[in-house]
Amino acid sequence: MTAPIPRDIPDLPAVPAPPTLLPSPVPATAVVPPVRRPVAAVFRLLTAALALAGVALAFLLGSPIRVASYFTVQASVLLALVLIASARRAWSARHPLPGGLTGAALLYVVVASLVHHLLLANPASPFSAAGEIAATGGWHTVVNHVLHTAVPVAAVLDWLLLTPPARLHLRQAAAWLLYPLAYLAFSLTRGELLLPNSTARYLYPFLDVDLHGYRGVLANALLLGLSVYALAVLLVALDHARPNPLRRRW
């Protein structure tokens, strides 16, 4: 008969537990080599140059302080700076700029374009300034076409054809309204600081307190703000629904 196996064998060492593996996420750049995108970089630089050329021409044609106060000019300068930084990253195969920044720049130039074409240059609009726009003519017409048509169209094409999708998020739409709200406060403060008989005291007819009063201006600003928010939500939805124009993901 064999002896029973003892429960405790003090001479044998304890079996060590398997080591715990710590999570070690590997960045995508370690798996997929970064890709330079010279076409995107060149297109963005050309678009930025076009926007800056339009802004520079606007400064040459008018009062620098007044020109710098326009929403279109400020949005075009922001877009140009964003495109220059984005072009540098595309050329050097670096990670793209945050979607919140590029989406904001795109939204502002599109809003400026829609306001110009639908409200200001449209004779059927209650805030139409078509007569004044047509009366300027010459190089002013060139500036209007560059900043309100060519640059926004180029920015939209860059977003659709040269930018990976699903980089915009719905939570960013509310944050994008901060700059239009700040511009509203700036416009009303500017109008109060200028003399009542000053030329172009209020740069946009729908923000003219002399014509509509503060209640009317705030009502116009509310409707315009809701429209801007709806456009921002639409951009986010389209950004997630559109196909990926790039063969390789970032």
HUFENQUI-V259595 format. One record per helix or strand of 3 or more residues. SS is the DSSP state (H for helix, E for strand). FROM is the first residue (numbers start at 1). LEN is the number of residues. If there is no record, write none. Layout:
# HUFENQUI-V259595
SS&FROM&LEN + SS&FROM&LEN
This chain:
# HUFENQUI-V259595
H&28&4 + H&38&24 + H&64&5 + H&71&21 + H&99&22 + H&130&7 + H&138&24 + H&171&5 + H&177&17 + H&205&3 + H&209&33
